[in-house]
Amino acid sequence: KDSTIVGNGGCNRFFGRCIVKPGNRITCSNIASTMMSCGNDAIERDYLKTIEMADNYTLRGDTLSLNK
């Protein structure tokens, strides 16, 4: 309801805003995370950037896919 997104990127917790729009459109922004060093920092950074790049989504069963 409040457009908040929270999750775990494999090491760090992340949070930000995602606005769901008609037609399976989505806009995510202000994604930030805790800053623990875990050895795969570049992979996690890319993962969070990918969330912000998504502009639409599909939902099949219990699987959510973010798409560009």
C-alpha positions in Angstrom: 0.0 0.0 0.0 2.8 2.5 0.8 4.9 1.5 -2.2 7.8 0.3 0.0 10.0 -2.5 -1.2 12.3 -4.4 1.2 14.3 -7.6 0.7 17.7 -9.3 0.9 20.2 -9.1 -2.0 22.1 -12.2 -0.8 24.1 -10.4 1.8 22.6 -7.0 2.6 19.1 -5.9 3.3 17.7 -3.4 0.8 14.8 -1.0 0.7 13.3 1.6 -1.5 10.1 2.5 -3.4 8.2 0.7 -6.1 5.1 2.1 -7.7 2.8 -0.4 -9.5 0.9 1.2 -12.4 -1.8 -0.1 -14.7 -0.8 -2.5 -17.4 1.8 -4.4 -15.3 4.0 -1.3 -15.3 6.3 -0.6 -12.4 8.8 2.1 -11.3 11.3 1.4 -8.6 13.6 4.1 -7.1 15.7 5.1 -4.2 16.9 1.6 -3.7 19.5 1.5 -0.9 21.0 -1.2 1.2 23.0 -1.9 4.3 26.8 -2.0 3.6 28.2 -5.3 4.9 31.1 -6.6 2.8 30.3 -10.2 1.7 32.7 -10.9 -1.2 30.1 -10.6 -4.0 29.5 -6.9 -3.6 29.5 -6.2 -7.4 26.9 -8.9 -8.0 24.6 -7.4 -5.4 25.1 -3.9 -6.7 24.1 -5.0 -10.2 21.1 -6.8 -8.8 19.9 -3.6 -7.1 20.5 -1.6 -10.3 18.5 -4.1 -12.2 15.5 -3.6 -9.9 15.6 0.2 -10.5 15.8 -0.4 -14.3 12.7 -2.5 -14.5 9.7 -0.9 -16.1 7.2 -3.8 -16.2 6.6 -7.1 -14.4 5.0 -10.5 -14.9 3.5 -12.7 -12.2 3.1 -16.4 -12.9 2.0 -18.4 -9.9 4.3 -17.4 -7.1 7.1 -16.1 -9.4 7.5 -12.4 -9.9 9.7 -11.3 -12.9 10.9 -7.7 -13.3 11.4 -6.8 -16.9 12.8 -4.0 -19.1 
